[in-house]
């Protein structure tokens, strides 16, 4: 089991110390960068004032993106299953034609 080591990440110019397993370090740093970018985007738009409100808007936006991604993944899985079924029907038909 990987031991969690402290890692310092910076979000909105504030440093946070987070315990993180060594093999998750890159993912955590990428996540912090993505979050920081989203927060900066919202802050620069100027339509939302206050750190807490900016954080909530970023969380809502990212949650929405996750849900859309999950829906697309489910749709693609459904399409893949349908394509596999069609492929199987074509193969079965081809075998039946060869038997005639």
Secondary structure in CASP SS format (residue, H / E / C, confidence):
PFRMAT SS
TARGET T0000
AUTHOR 0000-0000-0000
METHOD secondary structure of the structure
MODEL  1
X C 1.00
X C 1.00
X C 1.00
X E 1.00
X E 1.00
X E 1.00
X E 1.00
X E 1.00
X E 1.00
X E 1.00
X E 1.00
X C 1.00
X C 1.00
X E 1.00
X E 1.00
X E 1.00
X E 1.00
X E 1.00
X E 1.00
X E 1.00
X E 1.00
X H 1.00
X H 1.00
X H 1.00
X H 1.00
X H 1.00
X H 1.00
X H 1.00
X H 1.00
X H 1.00
X H 1.00
X H 1.00
X H 1.00
X H 1.00
X H 1.00
X H 1.00
X H 1.00
X H 1.00
X H 1.00
X H 1.00
X H 1.00
X H 1.00
X H 1.00
X H 1.00
X H 1.00
X C 1.00
X C 1.00
X C 1.00
X C 1.00
X C 1.00
X H 1.00
X H 1.00
X H 1.00
X H 1.00
X H 1.00
X H 1.00
X H 1.00
X H 1.00
X H 1.00
X H 1.00
X H 1.00
X H 1.00
X H 1.00
X H 1.00
X H 1.00
X H 1.00
X H 1.00
X H 1.00
X H 1.00
X H 1.00
X H 1.00
X H 1.00
X H 1.00
X H 1.00
X H 1.00
X H 1.00
X H 1.00
X H 1.00
X H 1.00
X H 1.00
X H 1.00
X H 1.00
X H 1.00
X H 1.00
X H 1.00
X H 1.00
X H 1.00
X H 1.00
X H 1.00
X H 1.00
X H 1.00
X H 1.00
X H 1.00
X H 1.00
X H 1.00
X H 1.00
X H 1.00
X H 1.00
X H 1.00
X C 1.00
END
